[in-house]
Amino acid sequence: MTKIRISNKDFHFQIPSKSGIYKIYSIDERDKPKHLQRLLGIDQEGILYIGKSENLKDRVRMLWRVLQPNYNATAHTFGLNYKSLLSIQTEFPLETLAIEFEENDNAKIFEKEILENYRQLYGEVPPLNSSK
């Protein structure tokens, strides 16, 4: 799957209005992921968040709005966690954030499986999946 940079406000045009899951990463200028130290090892993919939606396009459009500096609503766990800590924004600047998606008719079950696999591998869920 191709990672699409979130900083481009038109990024959602590449995302379908279908059910599925999405992952958010931090990538460098060569599109290489930032490795993350996790409880049980290093996540070399650098997954910051795993989410699901019945309409991927609408969900990631909402995410883009939430990430804007003047937007105060907290309708997205990633956006809430990202905006609540300046240290997270400093470590993972908006221009480094990227998303990839995978269509799936059973997004809720698919997300649960992916999160559980991640938890089994690293001993915890991706860092911005956690609630405040």
N, C-alpha and C positions, 0 to 999 in steps of 0.2 A: 504494500500500500504506500502511496505517496503522502508525505507530510505536507500540509498546506499551512503557510504562515498566517496567524490570526491578525497580525498588525495591519494587513490589507483589508480595508472595510468591505471589499467585494469578494472576500474569500468564500463566503457562503454560496456564491453562484456555482461552485464546483461540487456542492453537497446536495444529494437528492432529498426530496420530501418523502422519504421512506423510513420505516422502522429500522433501528439498528443500534450499534454501540459506537462510541468514539473515545479516543485516547488523546490526552494533551501532553505535550513534551516541551522541553526547552532544547533548542538546537543552535549551533553556532553558524557562522557565515557560510560554511561549507555543507550545511544541513546535517552535521554530525551531532548526535544527542549528547547532552551533558549527563555524565554518569552520576548516579545518586547512591550514596551510602545508605543502606537499609540495615535493619536489625540483624539479618542473617546473610548479608553479602552485599555486593554492589550490583545495582540495577543498571546494566550497561545500555539499556534502551532509554533510560531516563524518563520513565512514565511518571508524570505528576498527578494525573487524574484519569479515571475511567468512568464514563457515564453512558447512559442509554436514553433513547427517546423513541416515541412512536412516529415523530417527524423530525429527522435529524436536522434539516435545514432550519426549521423554526427554533429548535433548541440551541443550535450554535449561533444563530442570529441574536438570540436573547443573551447568550454568553458574551458576544461582542459588545452589546449595549452595556451589560453589567460591568465590563472591564473599562469602560470609558470613565475618565476622571470625574466628570460632573454627574454621573449616574449613581443614585444613592440606594436604589432597591437592592434587595439581597435574594433575588429569585433563583440563584444558582450557587450551589455549594462551593464549586471551584472559585467563582467570582467573589463570594463572601470571604473565603479563606485568603485568597490572593490579595484582596484590597484591605484586609484587616491588619496586615503586618507589613510595614515598610521594608523589613529585612527580606521578605519573600520577593517583593517587587524589585529590590536591589539585586538579589541573587539571580532572579529570573525575569529580566526586563521584558516588557510587552513585545518588543520587536524580536525576541528570541522564541516566543511561544508559537507552537505549531500544533495542528490537529490532524488526525487521520481517522477515518471512519470505516465501518464495515456494516453493510446492510444485513439484517436478519429479522425474520418475521416474529421471532420469539425474543425480542430485545431484553426483556426483564430476566428471563432465564439465562440467556447468553451472557449478560453483564454479571450476573451472580456467579456463573461458572468461571469467568475470566478473573473476577475479583478473588474468588476462592483459590484459583491457581496461583495468583500473585501472592496471596497471603501464605500459602503453603511453601512457596519458594523463598520468600523474604521475611516471613514471620509477622507481617503487617500489610495493610492495604497501602496503595499509593499515598504519598504525604498529603495531598490536598483533597483526598476523599473523606478525610476525617472531619467531623463536626467540631465547631469551636467548643 
